[in-house]
Amino acid sequence: DDGSESLLDVDFSIWKNWWIRGVLSLAMISGFFMVIYLGPTMLILVIKCFQEIIDIGYRVYHSYELPWFRTLSWYFLICVNYFFYGETLAEYFGALVQREESLQFLVRYHRFISFTLYLAGFCMFVLSLVKKHYRLQFYMFAWTHVTLLIVVTQSHLVIQNLFEGMIWFIVPISIVICNDITAYLFGFFFGRTPLIKLSPKKTWEGFIGGFFGTLVCGFILAYLLAQFQYFVCPVEVNSKTNRFTADCEPSDIFVMQQYTFPFAVQNILTWKTVNLYPYQIHSVVLSTFASLIGPFGGFFASGFKRAFQIKDFADTIPGHGGIMDRFDCQYLMATFTHVYIASFIRGPNPSKVLQQLLVLQPEQQLSIFNTMRDRLRDRGILPPAAM
């Protein structure tokens, strides 16, 4: 009897943990999309991830009573965010920013100001060096910069993806979440074979089940979102209203097309053609990466936590750990998405070129106009009498 009661207690504990994780997962997903809707508040997540990693180093550093580590870490975070997000504003919305006289100086000398701010922090670090602790202080200096590279640089790529169209932001993030959930479910119900020593609870059954579940999830989500301009159009500034808009003629990858199956597949499926959005094919590539390579971001985080003998980065979310514990795979996915867009998707963007032209001096704009007019005349697109 005692043995059966103990077994029931274990089963109840497992299901209770599963229920808590499930409810909190839904709450986190809802909260995350609320943060997306609110826009700039997403920076809060970046700051929180940075804090969780820096605090681990601070616990080691603080025991030696050495100065300025936390202060300098936050100072460098401000500098790097100022540089990256300032670059984004100048690149995508330069014409809008230039209308504000108070911002023209900041835009024109943005990189010089950013570098000057960084140099100030660099000098403060050198002045903070304490005899007999040089090596530890340089360890912590490197710790801060690696954290900035992992958190801030990757989050900047997330924002870059967002400006390409909401769909390039939502689908990659959603399929990572889907992979995490489906892999957990398959592992919970069917897991028997350990996958990797860094994460003893991960199983091959969960890994393979998560792969197929992610493919289905990404394919369906891509089909649903590709139908709406709000998700597929790049973010632009309406010069008349000075407001952000997502209104455009969808590119070819968001237009339904007919594909013919290879002859061998036709004999198996008895179908000759299928109608798809080309983006659905791209979603298969993104889903494959999210399910096969994305988990290695989680394995990396597991190894990091084992190195410092901690269970989670923080205890912000009951049953899930810290914000960084939930984003360990997202940053790797964001980088891949950015590289994929730049390599296979992105073409010339007339709106972006126009934004850059509008910030030029009038004589520079006139020179470009005359050059374009002559080129169009030479190609026969403009009649000779045209201005």
DRENDO-1510 file (C-alpha; in Angstrom, 1 decimal, always signed):
<recs>
REC; n; res; u; v; w
REC; 1; ASP; +0.0; +0.0; +0.0 .
REC; 2; ASP; +2.7; +2.4; +0.9 .
REC; 3; GLY; +4.5; +1.7; -2.4 .
REC; 4; SER; +1.3; +2.3; -4.4 .
REC; 5; GLU; +0.5; +5.5; -2.6 .
REC; 6; SER; +4.1; +6.8; -3.2 .
REC; 7; LEU; +3.7; +6.0; -6.9 .
REC; 8; LEU; +0.4; +7.8; -7.1 .
REC; 9; ASP; +2.1; +10.8; -5.4 .
REC; 10; VAL; +4.8; +10.8; -8.0 .
REC; 11; ASP; +2.3; +10.6; -10.8 .
REC; 12; PHE; +0.3; +13.4; -9.3 .
REC; 13; SER; +3.4; +15.5; -8.9 .
REC; 14; ILE; +4.3; +15.0; -12.6 .
REC; 15; TRP; +0.9; +15.9; -13.8 .
REC; 16; LYS; +0.7; +18.9; -11.5 .
REC; 17; ASN; +4.0; +20.2; -12.8 .
REC; 18; TRP; +2.8; +19.6; -16.4 .
REC; 19; TRP; -0.4; +21.5; -15.7 .
REC; 20; ILE; +1.5; +24.4; -14.1 .
REC; 21; ARG; +4.0; +24.6; -17.0 .
REC; 22; GLY; +1.1; +24.4; -19.5 .
REC; 23; VAL; -0.9; +27.3; -17.9 .
REC; 24; LEU; +2.1; +29.5; -17.5 .
REC; 25; SER; +3.2; +28.8; -21.1 .
REC; 26; LEU; -0.1; +30.0; -22.4 .
REC; 27; ALA; +0.2; +33.1; -20.1 .
REC; 28; MET; +3.7; +33.8; -21.4 .
REC; 29; ILE; +2.7; +33.4; -25.0 .
REC; 30; SER; -0.2; +35.8; -24.4 .
REC; 31; GLY; +2.0; +38.3; -22.6 .
REC; 32; PHE; +4.7; +38.1; -25.2 .
REC; 33; PHE; +2.3; +39.0; -28.0 .
REC; 34; MET; +1.0; +41.8; -25.9 .
REC; 35; VAL; +4.5; +43.1; -25.6 .
REC; 36; ILE; +4.8; +42.9; -29.4 .
REC; 37; TYR; +1.6; +44.9; -29.8 .
REC; 38; LEU; +2.9; +47.6; -27.4 .
REC; 39; GLY; +6.0; +48.0; -29.6 .
REC; 40; PRO; +9.0; +49.7; -27.9 .
REC; 41; THR; +8.3; +48.0; -24.6 .
REC; 42; MET; +9.9; +44.9; -26.1 .
REC; 43; LEU; +13.2; +46.6; -25.0 .
REC; 44; ILE; +12.2; +45.6; -21.4 .
REC; 45; LEU; +12.8; +41.9; -22.4 .
REC; 46; VAL; +16.2; +42.7; -23.7 .
REC; 47; ILE; +17.1; +44.6; -20.4 .
REC; 48; LYS; +15.8; +41.7; -18.3 .
REC; 49; CYS; +17.8; +39.1; -20.2 .
REC; 50; PHE; +20.9; +41.2; -19.9 .
REC; 51; GLN; +20.3; +41.6; -16.1 .
REC; 52; GLU; +20.0; +37.9; -15.5 .
REC; 53; ILE; +23.3; +37.1; -17.2 .
REC; 54; ILE; +25.2; +40.0; -15.6 .
REC; 55; ASP; +23.9; +39.1; -12.1 .
REC; 56; ILE; +25.5; +35.7; -12.4 .
REC; 57; GLY; +28.9; +37.4; -13.0 .
REC; 58; TYR; +28.2; +40.0; -10.4 .
REC; 59; ARG; +27.8; +37.3; -7.7 .
REC; 60; VAL; +31.3; +36.1; -8.5 .
REC; 61; TYR; +32.8; +39.6; -8.9 .
REC; 62; HIS; +31.1; +41.1; -5.8 .
REC; 63; SER; +32.7; +38.6; -3.5 .
REC; 64; TYR; +36.1; +40.4; -4.2 .
REC; 65; GLU; +34.7; +43.8; -3.4 .
REC; 66; LEU; +36.0; +45.3; -6.6 .
REC; 67; PRO; +34.4; +48.5; -7.9 .
REC; 68; TRP; +32.2; +49.5; -10.8 .
REC; 69; PHE; +31.5; +46.2; -12.5 .
REC; 70; ARG; +27.7; +46.5; -12.4 .
REC; 71; THR; +27.8; +50.2; -13.1 .
REC; 72; LEU; +30.0; +49.8; -16.1 .
REC; 73; SER; +27.9; +46.8; -17.4 .
REC; 74; TRP; +24.8; +48.9; -17.4 .
REC; 75; TYR; +26.6; +51.8; -18.9 .
REC; 76; PHE; +27.9; +49.6; -21.8 .
REC; 77; LEU; +24.3; +48.3; -22.3 .
REC; 78; ILE; +23.1; +51.9; -22.7 .
REC; 79; CYS; +25.9; +52.7; -25.2 .
REC; 80; VAL; +25.2; +49.6; -27.3 .
REC; 81; ASN; +21.5; +50.1; -27.4 .
REC; 82; TYR; +22.0; +53.8; -28.3 .
REC; 83; PHE; +24.2; +52.7; -31.2 .
REC; 84; PHE; +22.0; +49.9; -32.7 .
REC; 85; TYR; +18.6; +51.5; -32.3 .
REC; 86; GLY; +19.9; +54.9; -33.4 .
REC; 87; GLU; +21.3; +53.2; -36.6 .
REC; 88; THR; +17.9; +51.6; -37.2 .
REC; 89; LEU; +16.0; +54.9; -36.8 .
REC; 90; ALA; +18.4; +56.7; -39.1 .
REC; 91; GLU; +18.3; +53.9; -41.7 .
REC; 92; TYR; +14.5; +53.3; -41.9 .
REC; 93; PHE; +13.1; +56.6; -40.8 .
REC; 94; GLY; +15.8; +59.1; -41.6 .
REC; 95; ALA; +13.5; +61.5; -43.5 .
REC; 96; LEU; +11.1; +61.6; -40.6 .
REC; 97; VAL; +13.8; +62.2; -38.0 .
REC; 98; GLN; +15.5; +64.9; -40.1 .
REC; 99; ARG; +12.4; +67.0; -39.8 .
REC; 100; GLU; +13.1; +67.5; -36.1 .
REC; 101; GLU; +15.9; +70.1; -35.9 .
REC; 102; SER; +16.8; +68.9; -32.4 .
REC; 103; LEU; +17.5; +65.4; -33.8 .
REC; 104; GLN; +19.5; +66.4; -36.9 .
REC; 105; PHE; +22.8; +66.7; -35.0 .
REC; 106; LEU; +22.3; +63.3; -33.3 .
REC; 107; VAL; +21.6; +61.6; -36.6 .
REC; 108; ARG; +24.5; +63.2; -38.5 .
REC; 109; TYR; +27.1; +62.4; -35.8 .
REC; 110; HIS; +25.5; +59.3; -34.4 .
REC; 111; ARG; +28.4; +56.9; -34.8 .
REC; 112; PHE; +30.9; +59.5; -33.5 .
REC; 113; ILE; +28.7; +60.1; -30.4 .
REC; 114; SER; +28.3; +56.3; -29.9 .
REC; 115; PHE; +32.1; +55.7; -30.1 .
REC; 116; THR; +32.8; +58.6; -27.7 .
REC; 117; LEU; +30.4; +57.2; -25.2 .
REC; 118; TYR; +32.0; +53.8; -25.5 .
REC; 119; LEU; +35.5; +55.3; -25.1 .
REC; 120; ALA; +34.3; +56.9; -21.8 .
REC; 121; GLY; +33.3; +53.6; -20.5 .
REC; 122; PHE; +36.6; +52.0; -21.6 .
REC; 123; CYS; +38.6; +54.6; -19.8 .
REC; 124; MET; +36.4; +54.2; -16.6 .
REC; 125; PHE; +37.2; +50.4; -16.7 .
REC; 126; VAL; +41.0; +51.1; -17.0 .
REC; 127; LEU; +40.8; +53.5; -14.1 .
REC; 128; SER; +38.9; +50.9; -12.0 .
REC; 129; LEU; +41.6; +48.2; -12.3 .
REC; 130; VAL; +42.8; +47.1; -8.8 .
REC; 131; LYS; +46.2; +45.5; -8.2 .
REC; 132; LYS; +46.3; +41.7; -7.7 .
REC; 133; HIS; +42.8; +41.4; -9.3 .
REC; 134; TYR; +43.6; +42.4; -12.9 .
REC; 135; ARG; +42.8; +38.9; -14.4 .
REC; 136; LEU; +39.4; +38.7; -12.7 .
REC; 137; GLN; +38.5; +42.2; -13.8 .
REC; 138; PHE; +39.4; +41.4; -17.4 .
REC; 139; TYR; +37.3; +38.3; -17.1 .
REC; 140; MET; +34.4; +40.4; -16.1 .
REC; 141; PHE; +35.0; +42.9; -18.9 .
REC; 142; ALA; +34.9; +40.1; -21.4 .
REC; 143; TRP; +31.8; +38.7; -19.6 .
REC; 144; THR; +30.0; +42.0; -20.2 .
REC; 145; HIS; +30.9; +42.2; -23.9 .
REC; 146; VAL; +30.0; +38.6; -24.6 .
REC; 147; THR; +26.6; +39.2; -22.9 .
REC; 148; LEU; +26.1; +42.3; -25.0 .
REC; 149; LEU; +26.9; +40.3; -28.2 .
REC; 150; ILE; +24.5; +37.5; -27.3 .
REC; 151; VAL; +21.6; +39.7; -26.0 .
REC; 152; VAL; +21.7; +43.2; -27.6 .
REC; 153; THR; +23.1; +42.3; -31.0 .
REC; 154; GLN; +20.6; +39.5; -31.5 .
REC; 155; SER; +17.7; +41.6; -30.3 .
REC; 156; HIS; +18.7; +44.2; -32.8 .
REC; 157; LEU; +18.4; +41.5; -35.5 .
REC; 158; VAL; +14.9; +40.8; -34.2 .
REC; 159; ILE; +13.9; +44.4; -34.8 .
REC; 160; GLN; +15.5; +44.3; -38.3 .
REC; 161; ASN; +13.3; +41.3; -39.1 .
REC; 162; LEU; +10.3; +43.1; -37.8 .
REC; 163; PHE; +10.8; +46.0; -40.2 .
REC; 164; GLU; +10.8; +43.5; -43.1 .
REC; 165; GLY; +7.2; +42.6; -42.2 .
REC; 166; MET; +5.5; +41.4; -39.1 .
REC; 167; ILE; +5.3; +37.8; -40.5 .
REC; 168; TRP; +9.1; +37.6; -40.5 .
REC; 169; PHE; +8.9; +38.3; -36.7 .
REC; 170; ILE; +5.9; +36.3; -35.6 .
REC; 171; VAL; +6.5; +33.1; -37.5 .
REC; 172; PRO; +10.1; +32.5; -36.4 .
REC; 173; ILE; +9.3; +33.2; -32.8 .
REC; 174; SER; +6.1; +31.1; -32.9 .
REC; 175; ILE; +7.7; +28.0; -34.4 .
REC; 176; VAL; +10.4; +28.1; -31.7 .
REC; 177; ILE; +7.6; +28.1; -29.1 .
REC; 178; CYS; +5.8; +25.4; -31.0 .
REC; 179; ASN; +9.0; +23.3; -31.2 .
REC; 180; ASP; +9.5; +23.7; -27.4 .
REC; 181; ILE; +5.9; +22.7; -26.7 .
REC; 182; THR; +5.6; +19.7; -29.1 .
REC; 183; ALA; +9.1; +18.4; -28.1 .
REC; 184; TYR; +8.0; +18.5; -24.5 .
REC; 185; LEU; +4.7; +16.7; -25.1 .
REC; 186; PHE; +6.3; +14.0; -27.2 .
REC; 187; GLY; +9.1; +13.6; -24.7 .
REC; 188; PHE; +6.6; +13.5; -21.8 .
REC; 189; PHE; +4.4; +10.8; -23.3 .
REC; 190; PHE; +6.8; +8.8; -25.5 .
REC; 191; GLY; +10.4; +9.7; -24.4 .
REC; 192; ARG; +12.6; +6.8; -23.6 .
REC; 193; THR; +16.0; +7.4; -25.3 .
REC; 194; PRO; +18.3; +10.2; -23.9 .
REC; 195; LEU; +19.3; +12.8; -26.5 .
REC; 196; ILE; +22.3; +14.7; -24.9 .
REC; 197; LYS; +24.0; +14.6; -21.6 .
REC; 198; LEU; +23.8; +18.4; -21.1 .
REC; 199; SER; +20.0; +18.0; -20.9 .
REC; 200; PRO; +19.2; +14.6; -19.4 .
REC; 201; LYS; +15.4; +15.1; -19.8 .
REC; 202; LYS; +15.7; +15.7; -23.5 .
REC; 203; THR; +14.9; +12.5; -25.6 .
REC; 204; TRP; +15.2; +11.5; -29.2 .
REC; 205; GLU; +11.4; +10.9; -29.3 .
REC; 206; GLY; +10.8; +14.4; -28.2 .
REC; 207; PHE; +13.4; +15.8; -30.6 .
REC; 208; ILE; +11.9; +13.9; -33.6 .
REC; 209; GLY; +8.3; +14.6; -32.6 .
REC; 210; GLY; +9.1; +18.3; -32.1 .
REC; 211; PHE; +10.6; +18.4; -35.6 .
REC; 212; PHE; +7.4; +17.1; -37.4 .
REC; 213; GLY; +5.1; +19.1; -35.1 .
REC; 214; THR; +7.1; +22.3; -35.9 .
REC; 215; LEU; +6.9; +21.7; -39.6 .
REC; 216; VAL; +3.1; +21.4; -39.4 .
REC; 217; CYS; +2.8; +24.4; -37.1 .
REC; 218; GLY; +5.0; +26.7; -39.3 .
REC; 219; PHE; +3.3; +25.6; -42.5 .
REC; 220; ILE; -0.2; +26.3; -41.2 .
REC; 221; LEU; +0.7; +29.6; -39.5 .
REC; 222; ALA; +2.4; +30.8; -42.6 .
REC; 223; TYR; -0.8; +30.1; -44.6 .
REC; 224; LEU; -2.9; +32.0; -42.1 .
REC; 225; LEU; -0.7; +35.1; -41.8 .
REC; 226; ALA; +0.2; +35.4; -45.5 .
REC; 227; GLN; -3.4; +36.4; -46.3 .
REC; 228; PHE; -3.2; +39.7; -44.4 .
REC; 229; GLN; -1.4; +42.9; -45.5 .
REC; 230; TYR; -0.8; +43.9; -41.9 .
REC; 231; PHE; +1.5; +40.9; -41.4 .
REC; 232; VAL; +3.3; +40.8; -44.8 .
REC; 233; CYS; +4.0; +44.5; -45.6 .
REC; 234; PRO; +7.2; +46.1; -44.4 .
REC; 235; VAL; +6.9; +48.9; -41.8 .
REC; 236; GLU; +7.0; +52.3; -43.6 .
REC; 237; VAL; +6.5; +56.0; -42.7 .
REC; 238; ASN; +3.6; +57.8; -44.4 .
REC; 239; SER; +5.2; +61.2; -45.3 .
REC; 240; LYS; +1.8; +62.9; -45.3 .
REC; 241; THR; +0.5; +61.7; -41.9 .
REC; 242; ASN; +3.9; +61.1; -40.3 .
REC; 243; ARG; +2.7; +57.7; -39.0 .
REC; 244; PHE; +3.9; +54.2; -39.4 .
REC; 245; THR; +1.9; +52.1; -41.9 .
REC; 246; ALA; +1.9; +48.5; -43.1 .
REC; 247; ASP; +0.0; +49.0; -46.4 .
REC; 248; CYS; +1.5; +47.7; -49.7 .
REC; 249; GLU; +1.1; +45.5; -52.7 .
REC; 250; PRO; +2.2; +42.1; -51.3 .
REC; 251; SER; +5.3; +40.7; -52.9 .
REC; 252; ASP; +5.3; +37.5; -55.0 .
REC; 253; ILE; +6.1; +35.3; -52.0 .
REC; 254; PHE; +2.8; +36.3; -50.4 .
REC; 255; VAL; +0.7; +35.7; -53.6 .
REC; 256; MET; -1.0; +32.3; -54.0 .
REC; 257; GLN; +0.7; +30.2; -56.7 .
REC; 258; GLN; +0.1; +26.8; -58.3 .
REC; 259; TYR; +2.9; +24.2; -58.0 .
REC; 260; THR; +3.1; +20.9; -60.0 .
REC; 261; PHE; +4.2; +17.8; -58.1 .
REC; 262; PRO; +7.0; +15.7; -59.5 .
REC; 263; PHE; +5.6; +12.7; -61.5 .
REC; 264; ALA; +6.6; +10.2; -58.8 .
REC; 265; VAL; +4.7; +12.1; -56.2 .
REC; 266; GLN; +1.7; +12.4; -58.4 .
REC; 267; ASN; +1.4; +8.6; -58.5 .
REC; 268; ILE; +1.5; +8.4; -54.8 .
REC; 269; LEU; -0.8; +11.3; -53.9 .
REC; 270; THR; -3.0; +11.2; -57.0 .
REC; 271; TRP; -2.7; +15.0; -57.1 .
REC; 272; LYS; -1.0; +16.9; -59.9 .
REC; 273; THR; -1.0; +20.4; -58.5 .
REC; 274; VAL; -1.3; +22.3; -55.2 .
REC; 275; ASN; -1.9; +25.9; -54.4 .
REC; 276; LEU; +0.5; +27.5; -51.9 .
REC; 277; TYR; +1.9; +30.8; -50.8 .
REC; 278; PRO; +5.6; +30.7; -51.6 .
REC; 279; TYR; +6.2; +31.9; -48.1 .
REC; 280; GLN; +4.9; +28.5; -46.9 .
REC; 281; ILE; +7.9; +26.9; -48.5 .
REC; 282; HIS; +10.2; +29.4; -46.8 .
REC; 283; SER; +8.4; +28.6; -43.5 .
REC; 284; VAL; +9.4; +24.9; -44.0 .
REC; 285; VAL; +13.1; +26.0; -44.1 .
REC; 286; LEU; +12.6; +28.2; -41.0 .
REC; 287; SER; +10.8; +25.4; -39.2 .
REC; 288; THR; +13.6; +22.9; -40.0 .
REC; 289; PHE; +16.2; +25.2; -38.6 .
REC; 290; ALA; +14.0; +25.9; -35.5 .
REC; 291; SER; +13.6; +22.2; -34.8 .
REC; 292; LEU; +17.0; +20.8; -35.7 .
REC; 293; ILE; +19.5; +23.6; -34.9 .
REC; 294; GLY; +17.4; +25.9; -32.6 .
REC; 295; PRO; +17.5; +23.5; -29.7 .
REC; 296; PHE; +21.3; +23.8; -29.6 .
REC; 297; GLY; +20.7; +27.3; -28.2 .
REC; 298; GLY; +19.0; +25.6; -25.3 .
REC; 299; PHE; +21.8; +23.0; -25.0 .
REC; 300; PHE; +24.3; +25.9; -24.9 .
REC; 301; ALA; +22.3; +27.6; -22.1 .
REC; 302; SER; +22.2; +24.3; -20.2 .
REC; 303; GLY; +26.0; +24.0; -20.4 .
REC; 304; PHE; +26.4; +27.6; -19.3 .
REC; 305; LYS; +24.1; +27.0; -16.3 .
REC; 306; ARG; +25.9; +23.8; -15.4 .
REC; 307; ALA; +29.2; +25.6; -15.5 .
REC; 308; PHE; +28.0; +27.9; -12.8 .
REC; 309; GLN; +26.0; +25.2; -10.9 .
REC; 310; ILE; +22.6; +27.0; -11.2 .
REC; 311; LYS; +19.3; +25.6; -12.2 .
REC; 312; ASP; +17.9; +28.7; -14.0 .
REC; 313; PHE; +19.1; +32.1; -15.0 .
REC; 314; ALA; +16.5; +33.6; -12.6 .
REC; 315; ASP; +13.2; +32.8; -10.9 .
REC; 316; THR; +11.1; +35.4; -12.7 .
REC; 317; ILE; +8.5; +32.8; -14.0 .
REC; 318; PRO; +7.4; +30.0; -11.7 .
REC; 319; GLY; +8.3; +26.6; -13.2 .
REC; 320; HIS; +10.1; +28.1; -16.1 .
REC; 321; GLY; +13.0; +30.1; -14.6 .
REC; 322; GLY; +14.0; +33.5; -16.0 .
REC; 323; ILE; +13.3; +35.4; -19.2 .
REC; 324; MET; +16.6; +34.2; -20.6 .
REC; 325; ASP; +15.6; +30.6; -20.0 .
REC; 326; ARG; +12.7; +31.1; -22.4 .
REC; 327; PHE; +14.8; +33.0; -25.0 .
REC; 328; ASP; +17.8; +30.8; -25.2 .
REC; 329; CYS; +16.7; +29.4; -28.6 .
REC; 330; GLN; +15.0; +32.6; -29.9 .
REC; 331; TYR; +18.2; +34.6; -30.4 .
REC; 332; LEU; +19.8; +31.9; -32.6 .
REC; 333; MET; +16.6; +31.8; -34.6 .
REC; 334; ALA; +16.5; +35.6; -35.0 .
REC; 335; THR; +20.1; +35.5; -36.4 .
REC; 336; PHE; +19.2; +32.8; -38.9 .
REC; 337; THR; +16.1; +34.6; -40.0 .
REC; 338; HIS; +18.0; +37.8; -40.6 .
REC; 339; VAL; +20.7; +36.0; -42.6 .
REC; 340; TYR; +18.0; +34.1; -44.6 .
REC; 341; ILE; +16.1; +37.2; -45.5 .
REC; 342; ALA; +19.3; +39.0; -46.5 .
REC; 343; SER; +20.5; +36.0; -48.6 .
REC; 344; PHE; +17.4; +34.7; -50.3 .
REC; 345; ILE; +14.5; +37.2; -49.8 .
REC; 346; ARG; +15.4; +40.9; -49.6 .
REC; 347; GLY; +15.6; +42.8; -52.9 .
REC; 348; PRO; +15.8; +46.5; -53.6 .
REC; 349; ASN; +13.4; +48.4; -51.4 .
REC; 350; PRO; +12.1; +51.6; -53.2 .
REC; 351; SER; +10.6; +53.0; -50.0 .
REC; 352; LYS; +13.9; +52.6; -48.1 .
REC; 353; VAL; +15.9; +54.2; -51.0 .
REC; 354; LEU; +13.4; +57.1; -51.0 .
REC; 355; GLN; +13.9; +57.6; -47.3 .
REC; 356; GLN; +17.7; +57.9; -47.9 .
REC; 357; LEU; +17.2; +60.3; -50.8 .
REC; 358; LEU; +15.0; +62.6; -48.8 .
REC; 359; VAL; +17.7; +63.3; -46.2 .
REC; 360; LEU; +20.2; +64.5; -48.8 .
REC; 361; GLN; +20.9; +68.1; -49.6 .
REC; 362; PRO; +18.7; +69.7; -52.3 .
REC; 363; GLU; +21.7; +69.9; -54.8 .
REC; 364; GLN; +22.4; +66.3; -54.2 .
REC; 365; GLN; +18.8; +65.3; -54.8 .
REC; 366; LEU; +18.8; +67.4; -58.0 .
REC; 367; SER; +21.9; +65.7; -59.3 .
REC; 368; ILE; +20.4; +62.3; -58.7 .
REC; 369; PHE; +17.2; +63.4; -60.4 .
REC; 370; ASN; +19.1; +64.5; -63.5 .
REC; 371; THR; +21.1; +61.3; -63.6 .
REC; 372; MET; +18.0; +59.2; -63.4 .
REC; 373; ARG; +16.2; +61.3; -66.0 .
REC; 374; ASP; +19.1; +60.8; -68.5 .
REC; 375; ARG; +19.3; +57.1; -67.8 .
REC; 376; LEU; +15.5; +56.6; -68.4 .
REC; 377; ARG; +15.7; +58.6; -71.6 .
REC; 378; ASP; +18.6; +56.5; -72.9 .
REC; 379; ARG; +16.6; +53.4; -72.3 .
REC; 380; GLY; +13.6; +54.8; -74.1 .
REC; 381; ILE; +11.4; +54.8; -71.0 .
REC; 382; LEU; +11.0; +58.6; -71.0 .
REC; 383; PRO; +10.3; +60.5; -74.2 .
REC; 384; PRO; +13.0; +63.1; -75.2 .
REC; 385; ALA; +10.7; +66.0; -74.5 .
REC; 386; ALA; +10.2; +64.9; -70.8 .
REC; 387; MET; +11.6; +67.2; -68.1 .
</recs>
